[in-house]
Amino acid sequence: MAFKRNAGRFVHKIELYKPGQSTRDELGGLTTGERTLAATVFSMCEQKSQTRQEILGDYVSTATRFFVVPDIRTLCTGLNKDWEIKYNGLTYKINDITLIDESVPYYIQITATALNPDGGAI
């Protein structure tokens, strides 16, 4: 079954941030650099789940979404799980990137989980 390529479904503006360069200080500690904006694209966004997951022995609710975008892996070289998405004022950690259909034009599905300001799952 082919993916429906209705341009009217791509109305959610997302920002993709690539990780900054890590550096070592004089004591050998590792500091991560600032994330930089790599691309702003329009996507189709679907709520995957609002589930309860066990994290460190406690159950927490996590908000996971699917973001479907045109295949931007040539524009955003190195796109992987270390990248983050900003959407609707929230930051999402990328869990998975999947090619949806192997026919032109290509689309990828990015599965991501929302993070709170401390970096934990929402």
N, CA and C atoms as a LAMMPS dump frame, in Angstrom:
ITEM: TIMESTEP
0
ITEM: NUMBER OF ATOMS
366
ITEM: BOX BOUNDS ff ff ff
-5.0000000000000000e+02 5.0000000000000000e+02
-5.0000000000000000e+02 5.0000000000000000e+02
-5.0000000000000000e+02 5.0000000000000000e+02
ITEM: ATOMS id mol type element x y z
1 1 1 N 0.83 -1.172 0
2 1 2 C 0 0 0
3 1 3 C 0.882 1.246 0
4 2 1 N 0.597 2.159 -0.87
5 2 2 C 1.408 3.365 -1.01
6 2 3 C 1.001 4.408 0.031
7 3 1 N 1.961 5.202 0.451
8 3 2 C 1.712 6.287 1.391
9 3 3 C 0.971 7.404 0.672
10 4 1 N -0.085 7.938 1.275
11 4 2 C -0.871 9.01 0.651
12 4 3 C -0.106 10.32 0.758
13 5 1 N 0.215 10.895 -0.374
14 5 2 C 1.038 12.111 -0.425
15 5 3 C 0.18 13.344 -0.614
16 6 1 N -0.71 13.632 0.3
17 6 2 C -1.574 14.798 0.246
18 6 3 C -0.845 15.962 0.909
19 7 1 N -0.489 16.945 0.125
20 7 2 C 0.303 18.065 0.651
21 7 3 C -0.434 18.832 1.742
22 8 1 N -1.756 18.788 1.756
23 8 2 C -2.531 19.491 2.77
24 8 3 C -2.381 18.909 4.164
25 9 1 N -1.829 17.723 4.279
26 9 2 C -1.631 17.089 5.591
27 9 3 C -0.342 17.56 6.264
28 10 1 N 0.549 18.21 5.536
29 10 2 C 1.841 18.651 6.065
30 10 3 C 1.74 20.104 6.517
31 11 1 N 1.142 20.319 7.684
32 11 2 C 0.869 21.673 8.166
33 11 3 C 1.568 21.995 9.484
34 12 1 N 2.279 21.046 10.049
35 12 2 C 2.935 21.25 11.342
36 12 3 C 4.403 21.617 11.124
37 13 1 N 4.761 22.816 11.571
38 13 2 C 6.131 23.305 11.393
39 13 3 C 7.011 22.782 12.526
40 14 1 N 8.088 22.074 12.163
41 14 2 C 9.02 21.544 13.157
42 14 3 C 10.424 22.054 12.857
43 15 1 N 11.227 22.092 13.899
44 15 2 C 12.631 22.487 13.757
45 15 3 C 13.505 21.31 14.165
46 16 1 N 14.481 20.993 13.342
47 16 2 C 15.424 19.91 13.627
48 16 3 C 16.738 20.517 14.111
49 17 1 N 17.209 20.053 15.271
50 17 2 C 18.449 20.549 15.858
51 17 3 C 19.481 19.434 15.9
52 18 1 N 20.667 19.738 15.382
53 18 2 C 21.74 18.746 15.441
54 18 3 C 22.58 18.998 16.684
55 19 1 N 23.18 17.923 17.22
56 19 2 C 23.956 18.079 18.458
57 19 3 C 25.218 18.893 18.227
58 20 1 N 25.637 19.572 19.286
59 20 2 C 26.859 20.355 19.218
60 20 3 C 28.092 19.483 19.385
61 21 1 N 29.222 20.033 19.081
62 21 2 C 30.49 19.32 19.198
63 21 3 C 30.868 19.21 20.67
64 22 1 N 31.18 18.006 21.109
65 22 2 C 31.61 17.793 22.498
66 22 3 C 33.081 18.164 22.637
67 23 1 N 33.407 18.769 23.778
68 23 2 C 34.806 19.149 24.04
69 23 3 C 35.205 18.661 25.43
70 24 1 N 36.488 18.441 25.612
71 24 2 C 37.024 18.025 26.92
72 24 3 C 37.673 19.235 27.591
73 25 1 N 37.445 19.32 28.901
74 25 2 C 38.102 20.392 29.646
75 25 3 C 39.459 19.912 30.148
76 26 1 N 40.136 20.764 30.915
77 26 2 C 41.495 20.436 31.349
78 26 3 C 41.555 19.267 32.328
79 27 1 N 40.419 18.909 32.957
80 27 2 C 40.389 17.78 33.881
81 27 3 C 39.87 16.499 33.212
82 28 1 N 39.592 16.567 31.919
83 28 2 C 39.135 15.391 31.198
84 28 3 C 37.628 15.241 31.133
85 29 1 N 36.897 16.175 31.726
86 29 2 C 35.431 16.119 31.688
87 29 3 C 34.921 16.45 30.292
88 30 1 N 33.771 15.926 29.968
89 30 2 C 33.188 16.117 28.642
90 30 3 C 32.016 17.075 28.732
91 31 1 N 32.037 18.131 27.941
92 31 2 C 30.921 19.069 27.884
93 31 3 C 30.347 19.054 26.472
94 32 1 N 29.027 19.046 26.405
95 32 2 C 28.389 19.049 25.095
96 32 3 C 28.153 20.478 24.651
97 33 1 N 28.318 20.689 23.365
98 33 2 C 28.124 22.012 22.804
99 33 3 C 26.647 22.323 22.59
100 34 1 N 26.362 23.547 22.229
101 34 2 C 25.004 23.975 21.962
102 34 3 C 24.459 23.286 20.708
103 35 1 N 23.21 22.903 20.751
104 35 2 C 22.551 22.345 19.567
105 35 3 C 22.289 23.482 18.594
106 36 1 N 22.458 23.197 17.311
107 36 2 C 22.252 24.222 16.302
108 36 3 C 21.107 23.822 15.388
109 37 1 N 20.359 24.818 14.95
110 37 2 C 19.224 24.593 14.063
111 37 3 C 19.741 24.141 12.702
112 38 1 N 19.296 22.951 12.269
113 38 2 C 19.744 22.411 10.986
114 38 3 C 18.712 22.63 9.896
115 39 1 N 17.417 22.558 10.235
116 39 2 C 16.374 22.708 9.226
117 39 3 C 15.04 22.999 9.886
118 40 1 N 14.198 23.717 9.171
119 40 2 C 12.808 23.929 9.554
120 40 3 C 11.972 23.38 8.423
121 41 1 N 11.117 22.406 8.726
122 41 2 C 10.305 21.751 7.693
123 41 3 C 8.867 21.615 8.168
124 42 1 N 7.972 21.425 7.208
125 42 2 C 6.584 21.146 7.518
126 42 3 C 6.385 19.638 7.514
127 43 1 N 5.645 19.149 8.505
128 43 2 C 5.461 17.714 8.637
129 43 3 C 4.003 17.378 8.888
130 44 1 N 3.72 16.097 8.723
131 44 2 C 2.459 15.547 9.174
132 44 3 C 2.755 15.002 10.564
133 45 1 N 1.935 15.342 11.532
134 45 2 C 2.212 14.964 12.918
135 45 3 C 1.034 14.17 13.458
136 46 1 N 1.325 13.013 14.014
137 46 2 C 0.304 12.156 14.613
138 46 3 C 0.734 11.784 16.019
139 47 1 N -0.218 11.764 16.935
140 47 2 C 0.063 11.31 18.304
141 47 3 C 0.138 9.793 18.278
142 48 1 N 1.292 9.241 18.615
143 48 2 C 1.444 7.791 18.646
144 48 3 C 0.794 7.232 19.891
145 49 1 N 1.199 7.761 21.024
146 49 2 C 0.661 7.228 22.269
147 49 3 C 0.909 8.196 23.413
148 50 1 N 0.103 8.044 24.403
149 50 2 C 0.33 8.704 25.679
150 50 3 C 0.362 7.534 26.643
151 51 1 N 1.52 6.925 26.783
152 51 2 C 1.618 5.671 27.515
153 51 3 C 2.335 5.852 28.832
154 52 1 N 2.223 4.843 29.638
155 52 2 C 2.951 4.818 30.907
156 52 3 C 4.096 3.833 30.752
157 53 1 N 5.302 4.3 30.969
158 53 2 C 6.48 3.453 30.865
159 53 3 C 7.182 3.4 32.213
160 54 1 N 7.816 2.277 32.482
161 54 2 C 8.555 2.141 33.724
162 54 3 C 9.958 2.703 33.53
163 55 1 N 10.28 3.705 34.333
164 55 2 C 11.601 4.322 34.281
165 55 3 C 12.139 4.361 35.698
166 56 1 N 13.242 3.662 35.936
167 56 2 C 13.874 3.571 37.256
168 56 3 C 12.879 3.14 38.332
169 57 1 N 12.066 2.131 38.025
170 57 2 C 11.158 1.577 39.006
171 57 3 C 9.881 2.352 39.22
172 58 1 N 9.69 3.466 38.505
173 58 2 C 8.49 4.271 38.662
174 58 3 C 7.821 4.404 37.302
175 59 1 N 6.503 4.472 37.293
176 59 2 C 5.786 4.62 36.026
177 59 3 C 5.549 6.091 35.735
178 60 1 N 5.862 6.491 34.512
179 60 2 C 5.659 7.869 34.084
180 60 3 C 4.924 7.861 32.754
181 61 1 N 4.195 8.941 32.478
182 61 2 C 3.515 9.073 31.186
183 61 3 C 4.488 9.665 30.18
184 62 1 N 4.51 9.112 28.988
185 62 2 C 5.364 9.648 27.938
186 62 3 C 4.514 10.002 26.731
187 63 1 N 4.82 11.111 26.108
188 63 2 C 4.111 11.559 24.91
189 63 3 C 5.001 11.281 23.706
190 64 1 N 4.587 10.357 22.867
191 64 2 C 5.356 9.991 21.684
192 64 3 C 4.564 10.351 20.445
193 65 1 N 5.239 10.94 19.46
194 65 2 C 4.592 11.368 18.219
195 65 3 C 5.338 10.827 17.011
196 66 1 N 4.59 10.72 15.907
197 66 2 C 5.158 10.43 14.595
198 66 3 C 5.228 11.744 13.835
199 67 1 N 6.385 12.055 13.263
200 67 2 C 6.537 13.205 12.376
201 67 3 C 6.905 12.656 10.998
202 68 1 N 6.052 12.884 10.004
203 68 2 C 6.333 12.426 8.643
204 68 3 C 6.761 13.634 7.833
205 69 1 N 7.959 13.545 7.241
206 69 2 C 8.52 14.64 6.451
207 69 3 C 9.084 14.074 5.151
208 70 1 N 9.234 14.926 4.127
209 70 2 C 9.956 14.454 2.946
210 70 3 C 11.344 13.994 3.36
211 71 1 N 11.933 13.11 2.607
212 71 2 C 13.252 12.574 2.95
213 71 3 C 14.278 13.691 2.886
214 72 1 N 14.691 14.172 4.061
215 72 2 C 15.62 15.303 4.157
216 72 3 C 17.004 14.854 4.589
217 73 1 N 17.268 13.558 4.472
218 73 2 C 18.56 13.048 4.946
219 73 3 C 19.727 13.567 4.124
220 74 1 N 19.498 14.01 2.879
221 74 2 C 20.589 14.618 2.114
222 74 3 C 20.797 16.072 2.533
223 75 1 N 19.708 16.746 2.934
224 75 2 C 19.809 18.12 3.426
225 75 3 C 20.417 18.143 4.827
226 76 1 N 19.964 17.241 5.673
227 76 2 C 20.452 17.136 7.05
228 76 3 C 21.338 15.906 7.161
229 77 1 N 22.552 16.027 6.685
230 77 2 C 23.459 14.875 6.728
231 77 3 C 23.751 14.507 8.173
232 78 1 N 23.75 13.229 8.437
233 78 2 C 24.019 12.75 9.778
234 78 3 C 22.788 12.692 10.668
235 79 1 N 21.592 12.86 10.104
236 79 2 C 20.358 12.803 10.893
237 79 3 C 20.251 11.438 11.566
238 80 1 N 20.208 11.441 12.907
239 80 2 C 20.126 10.193 13.659
240 80 3 C 19.452 10.436 15.005
241 81 1 N 19.563 9.492 15.909
242 81 2 C 18.88 9.561 17.206
243 81 3 C 19.451 10.615 18.146
244 82 1 N 20.584 11.192 17.822
245 82 2 C 21.168 12.226 18.674
246 82 3 C 20.533 13.596 18.434
247 83 1 N 19.773 13.721 17.371
248 83 2 C 19.142 14.991 17.022
249 83 3 C 17.882 15.188 17.847
250 84 1 N 17.391 16.434 17.879
251 84 2 C 16.15 16.759 18.582
252 84 3 C 15.224 17.549 17.673
253 85 1 N 13.936 17.493 18.015
254 85 2 C 12.896 18.22 17.289
255 85 3 C 12.247 19.195 18.266
256 86 1 N 11.991 20.412 17.811
257 86 2 C 11.2 21.362 18.588
258 86 3 C 9.878 21.545 17.855
259 87 1 N 8.776 21.337 18.61
260 87 2 C 7.44 21.436 18.037
261 87 3 C 6.472 21.881 19.134
262 88 1 N 5.7 22.907 18.859
263 88 2 C 4.696 23.42 19.809
264 88 3 C 5.287 23.752 21.176
265 89 1 N 6.494 24.285 21.208
266 89 2 C 7.115 24.682 22.459
267 89 3 C 7.739 23.551 23.252
268 90 1 N 7.672 22.325 22.743
269 90 2 C 8.279 21.181 23.417
270 90 3 C 9.476 20.68 22.629
271 91 1 N 10.392 20.05 23.331
272 91 2 C 11.541 19.412 22.704
273 91 3 C 11.286 17.914 22.685
274 92 1 N 11.554 17.281 21.531
275 92 2 C 11.348 15.848 21.361
276 92 3 C 12.679 15.172 21.066
277 93 1 N 12.941 14.065 21.73
278 93 2 C 14.126 13.234 21.488
279 93 3 C 13.766 12.209 20.428
280 94 1 N 14.567 12.125 19.373
281 94 2 C 14.294 11.194 18.282
282 94 3 C 14.589 9.765 18.731
283 95 1 N 13.602 8.884 18.535
284 95 2 C 13.744 7.472 18.878
285 95 3 C 14.095 6.626 17.666
286 96 1 N 13.512 6.967 16.501
287 96 2 C 13.645 6.116 15.327
288 96 3 C 13.386 6.935 14.074
289 97 1 N 14.099 6.594 12.995
290 97 2 C 13.885 7.217 11.686
291 97 3 C 13.688 6.09 10.683
292 98 1 N 12.537 6.103 9.989
293 98 2 C 12.186 5.017 9.086
294 98 3 C 11.773 5.56 7.727
295 99 1 N 12.276 4.936 6.664
296 99 2 C 11.833 5.262 5.31
297 99 3 C 10.461 4.627 5.123
298 100 1 N 9.449 5.434 4.78
299 100 2 C 8.078 4.924 4.698
300 100 3 C 7.832 4.114 3.442
301 101 1 N 8.189 4.674 2.298
302 101 2 C 7.853 4.048 1.017
303 101 3 C 9.046 4.199 0.088
304 102 1 N 9.308 3.172 -0.674
305 102 2 C 10.462 3.21 -1.569
306 102 3 C 10.104 3.652 -2.971
307 103 1 N 9.158 4.581 -3.09
308 103 2 C 8.815 5.157 -4.386
309 103 3 C 8.96 6.672 -4.291
310 104 1 N 9.269 7.281 -5.406
311 104 2 C 9.516 8.728 -5.457
312 104 3 C 8.177 9.446 -5.358
313 105 1 N 8.035 10.525 -4.604
314 105 2 C 9.003 11.145 -3.702
315 105 3 C 9.096 10.365 -2.393
316 106 1 N 10.267 10.364 -1.798
317 106 2 C 10.505 9.599 -0.585
318 106 3 C 10.088 10.393 0.653
319 107 1 N 9.556 9.677 1.636
320 107 2 C 9.173 10.26 2.916
321 107 3 C 9.768 9.42 4.033
322 108 1 N 10.137 10.107 5.121
323 108 2 C 10.621 9.39 6.298
324 108 3 C 9.685 9.68 7.468
325 109 1 N 9.618 8.725 8.371
326 109 2 C 8.836 8.883 9.594
327 109 3 C 9.796 8.943 10.762
328 110 1 N 9.698 10.026 11.518
329 110 2 C 10.538 10.215 12.692
330 110 3 C 9.665 9.999 13.925
331 111 1 N 10.026 9.03 14.74
332 111 2 C 9.312 8.772 15.991
333 111 3 C 10.098 9.458 17.103
334 112 1 N 9.403 10.284 17.897
335 112 2 C 10.1 11.059 18.925
336 112 3 C 9.262 11.153 20.196
337 113 1 N 9.945 11.253 21.333
338 113 2 C 9.303 11.363 22.638
339 113 3 C 9.59 12.74 23.226
340 114 1 N 8.539 13.363 23.793
341 114 2 C 8.679 14.691 24.389
342 114 3 C 9.552 14.633 25.626
343 115 1 N 10.338 15.699 25.829
344 115 2 C 11.226 15.812 26.99
345 115 3 C 10.813 17.006 27.829
346 116 1 N 10.997 16.901 29.144
347 116 2 C 10.785 18.062 29.99
348 116 3 C 12.077 18.882 30.015
349 117 1 N 12.058 20.074 30.593
350 117 2 C 13.287 20.903 30.587
351 117 3 C 14.497 20.239 31.238
352 118 1 N 14.284 19.265 32.119
353 118 2 C 15.408 18.573 32.754
354 118 3 C 15.965 17.451 31.903
355 119 1 N 15.316 17.152 30.765
356 119 2 C 15.799 16.097 29.88
357 119 3 C 15.099 14.774 30.037
358 120 1 N 14.181 14.647 30.982
359 120 2 C 13.449 13.39 31.174
360 120 3 C 12.217 13.33 30.285
361 121 1 N 11.693 12.128 30.083
362 121 2 C 10.506 11.949 29.256
363 121 3 C 9.292 12.557 29.94
364 122 1 N 8.421 13.151 29.135
365 122 2 C 7.172 13.725 29.67
366 122 3 C 6.128 12.639 29.701
